[in-house]
Amino acid sequence: MKKIVLAALLLCSCGSSTTKREITAEMAYEGVSNYCHSAYDWSVAEEEPSIMGVEMGEETDSTYQVVFRSYTGAMVFFSVDKASGTTIMEEYVPALDIRSEAGSIELLDYLGQK
């Protein structure tokens, strides 16, 4: 009887595995970097690359934060959902202390893995 129950449990557990892949920190960084390179003009940073950039921010249980810093001093915070890849953007202008919603993107669109 124990063998039948064990076999049934093994068969049931095989079908319940998910094929959904969780977003990694590397994927979040790469996708946001690809988006920023396509959406923003980087030509101003050709001679001085340090005036613009993308870097990892804070991480929570459900999100990664990736930050784009513009040559103007403005910042865009990308909040990447670890489970889905949905990414919410918020612009921040430190000199004026202004925050505004800036839309959303699907991270997988910028990884070529949709």
Secondary structure, 3 states (H helix, E strand, C coil): CHHHHHHHHHHHHHHCCCCCCCCCHHHHHHHHHHHHHHHCCCHHHCCCHHHCEEEEEEECCCEEEEEEECCCCCEEEEEEECCCCEEEEEEEECCCCEEEEEEEEEHHHHCCCC
